[in-house]
Structure formats: structure tokens, C-alpha cells
Amino acid sequence: MAFILPRTDAGDNADAPARIPITVLTGFLGSGKTTLLNRLLRQPDMHGTAVVINEFGSVGLDHDLVDHTQENMVLLANGCICCTVRGDLVEAFERLAQSPEAQRGALRHVVVETTGLADPAPILHTLMGDPRLAQRWRLAGVACTVDSFNAMATLDQHSEAVKQAAVADRLLLTKSDLVQPEQVAPLLERLRGINPLAVVTTEPTDALSALQGLLDRPSAAVWLPVSQDNERSYFFPVSAPGQHDPNRHDDHIRSHVIVREQPLSREGFMAWLDMIAAMRGDDLLRVKGIVHLADDPEHPMVIHGVQHLFHPPETLTRWPSDDRRTRIVFITRGLDVEDIEATLSIFERRRARSPRPSQPV
């Protein structure tokens, strides 16, 4: 089944501490993650930042390169936390929670740098779904560095690189000064085919501010407002609604958008989402969308999930634009997205045929 994560905000408990945001920094080998992380940590307003470095192999080279105090460093050097030592990731955050900075309330955010060989989905699953983390920590967003010079070949040869791009909220192009502008255009088109929801930063000088922008924002705020500032709709991939993205790759990762003109039943929609996640959750790399509800048409519902796990649905105070259609983007692996859309249509028809409770006389 799908797991809708419980709300863990302070709510009515004024004494409950605010959860500390976690930003995941991923990207293939040599794409500039550590260089960018060093630049981030040198910023004067980055005090209170803890770093979790995910390393592959027995020698912690990345650890030697990162300028940060040992007290604030949690180093996992005995394997890749994204696929082999997920338990250590939880233990690392438990140790962070006991650090002097955390105990005195000085810890403001955490950056997790993954190995360049990692599929980030398992780490996102842990950060979102482990109950030991949920009360104190929250996932703020995912940034992925992309080597402009080597990216096209890397995407062709390494499925991990495609997965890293597919789950990102921000795609940060590096080494763009080494290529001609006409070489960047095909890369941008390909990245938008893999992940139409991600904001792409093409200038190396802008990558730092883009990464900083992920540190503190709520999950929906990372991606929802961009549609108002971007020429292309943030909810629509390169391909038209109802069609597969034409930019397919050997790894079968693709994007698809479902659009509905008519409002949806909250109960029926959540039942459908639960079914899809239960049946094919492993292949749902990211799901994001805004839903027009029949029982609350003025307040759209925002959904955001990774594989089987979904953030608690957020209800917006108003529609972000005049477009009130339901728009749900799926980034999937080896999944016939037409089947997903067909199942939603079935749920809609069943809901329409269901007898409505009689009104009291």
C-alpha cells in the first residue's frame, strides 16, 4: 500500500521543536558536488549546518576535501548509504541529534552528499519514511549536479545518473564554461525529458544560490511556485498531456502528466493513489501534482511522493494561477503510464456511478 506520512509539525503543541530541514546533494562522479558543497559551507550564513557525507570505498577522500569542523561532520565511510547501509544513515542522524549544536538548538539544516554511484531513491525513502527521523527532521529538497561536458555520455552509459536527475528538485549544471552554448541546448532538452519538474540552473555562478534556496523551504514550496515565473508550465513535460515523452532512454525512465478538467472526489482520488503506489510504487520515482477537489474547489490539494511514500497532502489557501485543472506529473521507470491514466478513469467512473447518500427529509 501507499504510506501517507503522518503530519509531524508542532501543530497545537507550542513546545514541540521545529523539524530541521535536510537537503540531499546528488550527482554523478566528477560532476562537482564536493566543490559546490565547499562553496556553500564557506558562506557566512551557513553556520549551524551539519554535513553527512556518503562515501563509497574504504578511504574517505571526500571527507578530506570538505571544509567543516569534525564536530559537525558525520562520516559514513563503510559503504554507500543509498543502497547498502541505510541503517547507518538513521544512526548518523541520531548521533547528530545528540550533538552539542542540536542540543542547544543551533543546528539549522543538514546537507547529505551522496556518492556519485548512488541511486538516491532509497535515501529519500529513509529520510521520508523512517519513524525515528520524522519527529526531528524533514526532507527539504534534492539538488543534482550535472557535468555539462560529459553529461550526455554519462546519461547514455549509467542509469544511476538518470535516476539522480529524475528525482531532483534542482538540476545544477556545472562546467558549462567548457562547452559551447549550442552543446548545452540538447542537454537541457534531455534533462527536461527526464524530469520536467526540476528547475535547471545553467550558470555555475547561480548554482550556489539555487542550492541555498533548497535549505529551508517546505517541500511544496520548492517546486510549486515556479510555474508562475517560468515560460513553460511547471506541471507539463515536453510531451503533450496524455502522451509519453518522446525522449526515451534505455533505462526506461520517462515523465508523463495526467490532466483532468473536472474536479475529483477526494476519497476516490486518494484510493486511486493508494492503489497505484501499492502496485507499482518501486517504479514511481517522483509524483507531484495539484488536485482540484469536488468537495473543496477553492482550495487545491498538493501531493508529493517518492515511490511508496507520500508527504501529507497540503491544502493551499488559494489557487496559484487561473488554471484550475488537476495536473499530476509522474516520473516513472519501466511503467506504462497509459495504464496509470486508465485506472484513474476507472475510479472516476465508479465514483460517478456510486449512489449518493439520501438527503434527510
C-alpha positions in Angstrom: 0.0 0.0 0.0 0.9 3.6 -0.2 2.1 5.2 3.0 0.8 8.8 3.6 3.2 10.1 6.1 1.6 11.5 9.3 1.8 15.2 9.9 4.6 15.9 12.4 4.5 19.6 12.6 4.2 21.2 16.0 0.5 22.0 15.5 -1.1 22.8 18.8 2.0 21.8 20.8 3.8 25.1 21.1 6.7 23.3 22.9 7.5 20.9 20.0 10.7 21.9 18.2 10.6 22.7 14.6 11.9 19.9 12.4 15.3 20.5 10.9 15.4 20.5 7.0 17.6 18.1 5.1 18.9 18.9 1.6 20.2 15.9 -0.4 23.0 16.8 -2.8 23.5 14.2 -5.5 25.1 13.9 -8.9 27.3 11.5 -10.9 31.1 11.1 -10.2 33.1 14.2 -11.0 30.1 16.4 -11.5 31.2 18.9 -8.9 29.2 18.0 -5.8 32.0 18.4 -3.3 33.2 21.7 -4.9 29.7 23.1 -4.6 29.4 21.9 -1.1 32.7 23.6 -0.1 31.4 26.8 -1.6 28.2 26.5 0.3 29.9 25.9 3.6 32.1 29.0 3.1 29.1 31.3 3.1 28.8 33.4 6.2 25.2 32.5 6.8 25.8 28.7 6.8 26.6 28.5 10.5 24.6 25.7 12.1 24.9 23.5 9.0 25.7 19.8 9.5 27.1 17.6 6.8 26.5 13.9 6.2 29.0 12.6 3.6 28.1 9.4 1.8 31.3 7.7 0.6 32.0 4.6 -1.4 35.1 2.6 -0.5 37.4 2.4 2.5 39.1 5.8 2.1 37.1 8.9 2.9 38.6 11.2 0.3 35.5 13.5 0.2 35.8 13.9 3.9 39.3 15.2 3.5 38.1 17.7 0.9 35.2 19.2 2.9 35.9 22.3 5.0 33.9 21.7 8.1 34.6 21.0 11.7 34.9 17.4 12.8 32.3 18.0 15.5 29.7 18.8 12.8 30.7 16.0 10.4 29.1 12.6 10.3 31.2 10.4 8.0 29.8 7.1 6.7 32.9 5.5 5.0 32.0 1.8 5.1 29.7 1.8 2.1 27.1 3.6 0.1 24.3 4.7 2.4 21.9 4.8 -0.6 22.0 1.1 -1.1 23.9 -0.9 1.5 24.0 0.8 4.9 20.7 2.6 5.2 20.6 1.7 8.9 23.8 3.8 9.4 22.1 6.8 7.9 19.5 6.7 10.7 22.2 6.2 13.3 24.1 9.2 11.8 21.1 11.4 12.3 20.5 10.0 15.8 24.1 11.0 16.6 23.6 14.4 15.1 20.5 14.8 17.3 22.8 14.3 20.3 25.5 16.8 19.1 26.1 19.9 21.2 24.7 22.1 18.3 21.5 20.2 18.2 21.1 20.1 22.0 21.4 23.8 22.3 19.2 24.5 19.2 22.0 25.8 17.0 21.6 23.2 14.3 19.7 24.8 11.4 19.9 22.4 8.5 21.7 19.3 7.2 23.2 18.6 3.8 23.6 14.9 2.7 26.1 14.4 -0.1 25.6 11.1 -1.8 28.2 9.1 -3.6 28.3 9.6 -7.4 27.4 6.0 -7.9 24.2 6.1 -5.9 20.6 5.7 -6.7 19.1 8.4 -4.4 15.7 6.8 -4.1 16.5 4.6 -1.1 17.9 7.5 0.8 14.8 9.6 0.1 12.7 6.7 1.3 14.6 6.6 4.5 14.5 10.3 5.1 10.8 10.5 4.4 9.6 7.3 6.0 11.7 6.2 8.9 9.7 7.0 12.1 12.9 7.6 14.1 13.6 10.6 11.8 10.2 12.0 11.3 9.8 13.9 14.6 13.0 15.9 14.3 13.9 16.0 10.6 12.2 16.7 7.3 13.3 16.4 3.7 13.5 19.9 2.2 14.6 19.0 -1.4 17.1 17.3 -3.7 19.7 19.0 -5.8 21.6 17.2 -8.5 24.9 18.5 -10.1 25.2 17.7 -13.9 28.5 17.9 -15.7 27.8 19.8 -18.8 30.8 18.5 -20.6 30.2 14.8 -20.0 26.5 14.6 -19.2 25.2 13.3 -22.5 27.6 10.3 -22.5 27.1 9.7 -18.8 23.3 9.6 -19.2 23.7 7.1 -22.0 26.0 4.8 -20.1 24.9 5.0 -16.5 21.3 4.5 -15.3 22.3 5.9 -11.9 22.9 9.3 -13.5 19.4 9.3 -15.0 17.8 8.3 -11.7 19.7 11.1 -9.9 18.3 13.6 -12.4 14.9 12.1 -12.2 14.4 12.7 -8.5 15.9 16.2 -8.3 14.1 19.4 -7.5 17.0 21.4 -8.8 19.4 20.4 -11.6 22.6 22.4 -11.3 24.7 22.4 -14.5 28.5 22.6 -13.9 31.4 23.1 -16.2 29.2 24.9 -18.7 32.1 27.2 -19.4 33.8 24.3 -21.1 31.2 23.8 -23.7 29.6 25.9 -26.4 26.0 27.2 -25.9 24.8 25.0 -28.8 26.1 22.0 -26.9 24.1 22.9 -23.8 20.7 23.0 -25.6 20.4 19.3 -26.4 21.4 18.5 -22.8 18.7 20.8 -21.4 16.1 19.2 -23.7 17.2 15.8 -22.5 17.1 16.8 -18.8 13.6 18.2 -19.3 12.5 15.0 -20.8 13.8 13.0 -17.8 12.5 15.5 -15.2 10.1 18.2 -16.4 9.6 19.4 -12.8 13.1 20.3 -11.9 14.4 23.8 -12.1 17.5 23.8 -14.2 20.4 26.2 -13.4 22.7 26.7 -16.3 25.2 29.2 -15.0 27.8 27.9 -12.5 27.6 31.2 -10.6 23.9 30.6 -10.0 24.3 27.0 -8.7 25.2 28.1 -5.2 22.1 30.3 -4.7 19.9 27.6 -6.2 21.3 25.1 -3.7 20.8 27.6 -0.8 17.2 28.0 -1.9 16.5 24.4 -1.0 17.8 24.5 2.5 14.8 25.8 4.4 11.7 25.7 2.1 8.8 23.4 2.7 8.5 20.6 0.3 5.7 22.0 -1.8 7.3 25.5 -1.9 10.4 24.0 -3.6 8.6 23.3 -6.8 5.0 24.7 -6.9 5.6 28.5 -7.3 8.0 28.1 -10.2 5.1 27.8 -12.7 4.4 31.5 -12.2 7.9 32.5 -13.2 8.7 30.1 -15.9 7.8 30.3 -19.6 7.0 26.6 -19.7 4.3 25.4 -17.3 6.0 23.7 -14.3 3.4 20.9 -14.4 3.8 20.0 -18.1 6.6 18.0 -19.6 7.9 18.4 -23.1 5.4 16.0 -24.5 1.7 16.8 -24.6 -0.7 15.6 -21.9 -1.7 12.0 -22.3 1.4 11.1 -24.4 4.7 9.5 -23.5 7.7 11.7 -23.5 9.5 11.2 -26.9 12.9 11.4 -25.3 13.1 7.8 -24.1 16.3 6.1 -22.9 17.5 2.6 -22.4 16.7 2.8 -18.7 13.0 3.4 -19.4 12.8 6.4 -17.2 10.2 8.8 -18.6 7.8 11.5 -17.5 4.1 11.8 -18.0 1.4 14.2 -17.0 -2.3 13.5 -16.2 -4.7 16.4 -16.6 -8.3 16.4 -15.5 -10.7 19.2 -16.3 -13.4 18.2 -13.9 -12.9 18.2 -10.1 -12.1 14.9 -8.5 -13.5 13.2 -5.4 -11.1 13.3 -2.5 -12.0 9.8 -1.4 -11.8 8.3 -4.8 -8.5 10.1 -5.7 -6.8 9.0 -2.5 -8.0 5.4 -3.0 -6.6 5.5 -6.6 -3.3 7.0 -5.4 -3.0 4.3 -2.7 -3.7 1.6 -5.3 -1.1 2.9 -7.8 1.6 3.2 -5.1 0.8 -0.3 -3.7 1.0 -1.9 -7.2 3.9 -0.1 -8.8 5.5 2.0 -6.0 9.0 0.8 -6.8 8.7 2.3 -10.2 7.3 5.7 -9.2 10.5 7.8 -8.9 8.6 11.0 -8.2 5.0 12.0 -8.2 4.0 15.7 -7.9 0.7 17.4 -8.6 -2.0 19.8 -7.8 -5.6 18.4 -7.5 -8.9 20.1 -7.9 -11.3 18.6 -5.3 -15.0 18.4 -5.8 -15.7 18.9 -2.1 -13.3 21.9 -1.7 -13.0 23.6 -5.1 -11.4 26.8 -3.9 -8.5 25.1 -2.1 -6.4 22.8 -4.2 -4.6 19.9 -2.7 -0.9 19.4 -3.4 0.6 15.9 -3.5 4.3 14.9 -3.5 5.6 11.4 -3.3 8.7 9.2 -3.8 7.9 5.5 -4.6 5.6 4.2 -1.9 5.8 7.2 0.4 3.8 10.4 0.1 4.1 13.6 2.1 0.9 14.5 3.9 -1.3 16.3 1.3 -1.1 20.0 1.6 -4.1 22.2 1.1 -3.3 25.6 -0.4 -5.2 28.7 0.7 -5.9 29.6 -3.0 -5.1 28.5 -6.5 -1.6 29.7 -7.6 -3.0 30.7 -11.0 -6.2 30.8 -13.1 -5.6 27.3 -14.2 -7.8 25.1 -12.0 -7.2 21.8 -13.7 -5.9 18.8 -11.9 -2.3 18.2 -13.0 -0.2 15.3 -11.8 3.3 14.6 -13.1 4.7 11.1 -12.9 8.4 10.3 -13.3 8.5 6.5 -13.7 10.8 3.6 -14.5 9.6 0.9 -16.9 6.0 1.7 -16.3 3.2 2.1 -18.9 1.9 5.4 -17.8 -1.2 5.0 -20.0 -2.3 2.3 -17.6 -2.0 4.7 -14.8 -4.3 7.2 -16.5 -6.7 4.4 -17.4 -7.0 3.3 -13.8 -7.9 6.9 -12.8 -10.6 7.0 -15.4 -12.0 3.7 -14.0 -12.0 5.2 -10.4 -13.8 8.3 -11.7 -16.5 6.3 -13.5 -17.0 4.1 -10.4 -17.3 7.2 -8.3 -19.8 8.7 -10.6 -22.0 5.6 -10.5 -21.9 5.2 -6.8 -25.2 6.0 -5.1 -25.1 9.2 -3.1 -26.4 9.2 0.4 -30.0 10.4 0.5 -30.7 13.8 2.0 -32.8 13.9 5.2 -36.4 14.9 4.5 
